[in-house]
Amino acid sequence: MRLTIHVHPGSRHPGVGGNHDGALVVRVRERAVDGRATEAALTAVAEALSVPRRTVTLVTGATARTKTLDIPTADPPTLDRLLQL
């Protein structure tokens, strides 16, 4: 499954949930320095979808706030629930 996320680095309240122009919102504490926010976002998405981190692959957007991920084992109902938060 391909998933688009919108990352908010440096957030005081990290979490996964919500919708930003059709993308899943991911808030992380890490700043966008040396890929730390991206790695934190991938880890947060994996935890939120209850899949191993190694199954979450970044497809596009390494340095952008909007990223496309490939998650072959994602559960669509869980994703729908997170988008509604």
LODRENLO-700237 format. One record per residue: x, z, y of N, C-alpha, C in turn. Coordinates in Angstrom, 3 decimals, always signed. Each point is the difference from the previous one (the first is absolute). Layout:
ATOM       nc1       nc3       nc2      cac1      cac3      cac2       cc1       cc3       cc2
ATOM         X         Z         Y         X         Z         Y         X         Z         Y
...
// end
This chain:
ATOM       nc1       nc3       nc2      cac1      cac3      cac2       cc1       cc3       cc2
ATOM    +0.843    +0.000    -1.166    -0.843    +0.000    +1.166    +0.893    +0.000    +1.236
ATOM    -0.345    -0.817    +0.973    +0.690    -0.017    +1.290    -0.753    +0.917    +0.955
ATOM    +0.744    +0.785    +0.750    -0.576    +0.969    +0.915    +0.728    -0.082    +1.331
ATOM    -0.751    -0.043    +1.091    +0.578    +0.032    +1.339    -0.141    +1.408    +0.536
ATOM    +1.116    +0.538    +0.528    -0.020    +1.337    +0.594    +0.459    -0.091    +1.448
ATOM    -0.438    +0.954    +0.797    +0.440    +0.127    +1.384    +0.642    +1.378    +0.120
ATOM    +1.294    +0.033    +0.297    +0.773    +1.242    -0.007    +0.093    +0.589    +1.407
ATOM    -0.227    +1.316    +0.090    +0.173    +0.758    +1.236    +1.179    +0.951    -0.212
ATOM    +1.219    -0.407    +0.381    +1.152    +0.890    -0.175    -0.013    +1.129    +1.015
ATOM    +0.651    +1.108    -0.334    +0.102    +1.130    +0.913    -1.293    +0.751    +0.203
ATOM    -0.884    -0.043    -0.963    -1.299    +0.651    +0.125    +0.108    +1.505    -0.242
ATOM    -0.723    +0.762    +0.779    -0.055    +1.459    -0.215    -0.835    +0.357    -1.224
ATOM    -0.957    -0.861    -0.324    -0.910    +0.254    -1.111    +0.098    -1.142    -1.009
ATOM    +0.990    +0.055    -0.902    +0.160    -1.097    -0.959    -1.174    -0.071    -0.976
ATOM    -0.264    -1.200    -0.464    -1.068    -0.184    -0.971    -0.336    -1.464    -0.169
ATOM    -0.809    -0.267    -0.987    -0.427    -1.361    -0.297    -1.515    -0.032    +0.073
ATOM    -0.515    -0.905    +0.801    -1.447    -0.133    +0.109    -0.409    -0.584    +1.322
ATOM    -1.030    -0.792    -0.047    -0.504    -0.647    +1.195    +0.257    -1.493    -0.044
ATOM    -0.537    -0.669    +1.013    +0.034    -1.447    +0.035    +0.441    -0.456    +1.383
ATOM    +0.994    -0.866    +0.060    +0.461    -0.586    +1.256    +0.019    -1.514    -0.183
ATOM    -1.013    -0.679    +0.516    -0.127    -1.459    -0.147    +0.093    -0.437    -1.463
ATOM    -0.628    +0.740    -0.886    -0.017    -0.348    -1.418    +1.174    +0.523    -0.799
ATOM    +0.938    +0.666    +0.654    +1.175    +0.548    -0.685    -0.177    +1.504    -0.195
ATOM    +0.517    +0.505    -1.100    -0.019    +1.433    -0.282    +0.985    +0.702    +0.933
ATOM    -0.436    +1.049    +0.674    +0.851    +0.737    +0.933    +0.827    +1.022    -0.771
ATOM    +1.318    -0.009    +0.270    +0.929    +0.937    -0.630    +0.782    +0.685    +1.124
ATOM    -0.178    +1.321    +0.126    +0.707    +0.772    +1.014    +1.115    +0.784    -0.681
ATOM    +1.237    -0.144    +0.531    +1.159    +0.682    -0.581    +0.757    +0.747    +1.096
ATOM    +0.657    +1.085    -0.365    +0.789    +0.782    +0.960    +1.298    -0.717    +0.387
ATOM    +0.579    -0.738    -0.918    +1.287    -0.645    +0.226    -0.093    -1.025    +1.121
ATOM    +1.070    -0.114    +0.748    +0.104    -0.993    +1.065    +0.424    -1.336    -0.597
ATOM    -0.248    -1.060    +0.738    +0.349    -1.348    -0.451    +1.488    -0.278    +0.255
ATOM    +0.843    +0.723    -0.717    +1.449    -0.140    +0.127    +0.579    -0.211    -1.386
ATOM    +0.756    -1.063    -0.162    +0.676    -0.295    -1.272    -0.956    -0.070    -1.186
ATOM    -1.221    -0.438    +0.215    -0.951    -0.178    -1.089    -0.629    +1.279    -0.530
ATOM    +0.220    +1.113    +0.683    -0.546    +1.282    -0.492    -1.522    +0.027    +0.023
ATOM    -0.590    -0.525    +1.065    -1.468    +0.000    +0.091    -0.604    -0.913    -1.062
ATOM    +0.630    -1.122    -0.252    -0.500    -0.915    -1.034    +0.046    +0.658    -1.365
ATOM    +1.104    +0.626    -0.333    +0.124    +0.658    -1.301    -1.013    +1.137    -0.124
ATOM    -0.179    +0.767    +1.069    -0.983    +1.084    -0.016    -1.413    -0.554    -0.179
ATOM    -0.291    -1.138    +0.628    -1.320    -0.612    -0.119    -0.256    -0.477    -1.427
ATOM    +0.990    -0.610    -0.625    -0.158    -0.463    -1.383    -0.226    +1.177    -0.945
ATOM    +0.718    +1.075    +0.228    -0.168    +1.202    -0.818    -1.391    +0.604    +0.215
ATOM    -0.449    +0.055    +1.247    -1.322    +0.558    +0.305    -1.111    -0.826    -0.637
ATOM    +0.119    -1.321    +0.050    -1.008    -0.864    -0.612    -0.026    +0.208    -1.510
ATOM    +1.168    +0.082    -0.605    +0.069    +0.222    -1.447    -0.688    +1.312    -0.378
ATOM    +0.271    +1.054    +0.757    -0.631    +1.295    -0.280    -1.509    -0.065    +0.199
ATOM    -0.441    -0.643    +1.073    -1.430    -0.081    +0.294    -0.760    -0.785    -1.067
ATOM    +0.647    -1.012    -0.571    -0.641    -0.816    -1.033    +0.299    +0.494    -1.416
ATOM    +0.764    +1.083    -0.095    +0.374    +0.598    -1.302    +0.695    -1.004    -0.915
ATOM    +0.972    -0.708    +0.577    +0.812    -0.932    -0.790    +1.465    +0.378    +0.191
ATOM    +0.872    -0.354    -0.941    +1.427    +0.284    +0.180    +0.564    -0.776    +1.188
ATOM    +0.906    +0.610    +0.742    +0.604    -0.642    +1.177    +0.662    -1.324    -0.376
ATOM    +0.591    -0.080    -1.176    +0.716    -1.213    -0.400    -0.923    -1.214    -0.140
ATOM    -1.321    +0.217    -0.098    -0.932    -1.118    -0.128    -0.442    -0.558    +1.350
ATOM    +0.346    +0.683    +1.093    -0.382    -0.447    +1.344    +1.159    -0.813    +0.568
ATOM    -0.254    -1.287    +0.253    +1.036    -0.910    +0.472    -0.354    -0.535    +1.380
ATOM    +0.963    +0.048    +0.912    -0.178    -0.566    +1.328    +0.147    -1.516    -0.085
ATOM    -1.015    -0.727    +0.466    +0.026    -1.467    -0.034    +0.430    -0.539    +1.358
ATOM    -0.646    +0.460    +1.070    +0.351    -0.432    +1.357    -0.099    +1.177    +0.954
ATOM    +0.708    -0.104    +1.134    -0.125    +0.988    +1.063    +0.998    +1.125    -0.035
ATOM    +1.214    -0.253    -0.464    +1.001    +1.063    -0.105    +0.238    +0.715    +1.328
ATOM    -0.049    -0.722    +1.111    +0.249    +0.624    +1.298    -1.237    +0.026    +0.892
ATOM    -1.145    -0.346    -0.540    -1.244    -0.026    +0.778    -0.888    +1.181    -0.367
ATOM    -0.944    +0.309    +0.866    -0.955    +1.063    -0.319    -1.011    -0.451    -1.046
ATOM    -0.338    -1.278    +0.006    -0.917    -0.536    -0.993    +0.806    -0.574    -1.151
ATOM    -0.271    +0.477    -1.188    +0.766    -0.382    -1.185    -0.939    -0.451    -1.111
ATOM    +0.494    -0.871    -0.854    -0.751    -0.422    -1.169    +0.720    +0.551    -1.221
ATOM    -0.775    +0.638    -0.874    +0.552    +0.604    -1.211    -0.612    -0.655    -1.222
ATOM    +0.734    +0.028    -1.089    -0.513    -0.424    -1.289    -0.058    +1.241    -0.880
ATOM    -1.204    +0.287    -0.514    -0.202    +1.182    -0.842    -0.822    -0.448    -1.208
ATOM    +0.654    -0.375    -1.101    -0.736    -0.554    -1.138    -0.936    +0.992    -0.690
ATOM    +0.257    +1.301    +0.122    -0.809    +0.977    -0.730    -0.985    +0.752    +0.895
ATOM    -0.250    -0.506    +1.200    -0.894    +0.696    +0.941    -1.446    -0.033    -0.489
ATOM    -0.708    +1.074    +0.323    -1.401    +0.148    -0.371    -0.874    -0.375    +1.210
ATOM    -0.739    -1.115    -0.050    -0.801    -0.433    +1.157    -0.977    +1.048    +0.542
ATOM    -0.704    +0.771    -0.832    -0.895    +1.024    +0.575    +0.742    +1.063    +0.813
ATOM    +1.192    +0.370    -0.429    +0.794    +0.970    +0.759    +0.406    -0.597    +1.340
ATOM    +0.389    -1.257    -0.005    +0.373    -0.672    +1.235    -1.192    -0.076    +0.951
ATOM    -1.165    -0.339    -0.505    -1.205    -0.055    +0.827    -0.299    +1.355    +0.634
ATOM    +0.177    +1.074    -0.774    -0.237    +1.348    +0.519    +0.975    +0.325    +1.122
ATOM    +1.269    -0.366    -0.153    +1.000    +0.280    +1.036    -0.279    -0.795    +1.277
ATOM    -0.458    -1.218    -0.139    -0.315    -0.808    +1.182    -1.179    +0.568    +0.780
ATOM    -0.890    +0.731    -0.672    -1.168    +0.567    +0.662    +0.287    +1.305    +0.717
ATOM    +1.150    +0.612    -0.229    +0.333    +1.292    +0.646    +0.190    -0.155    +1.483
// end
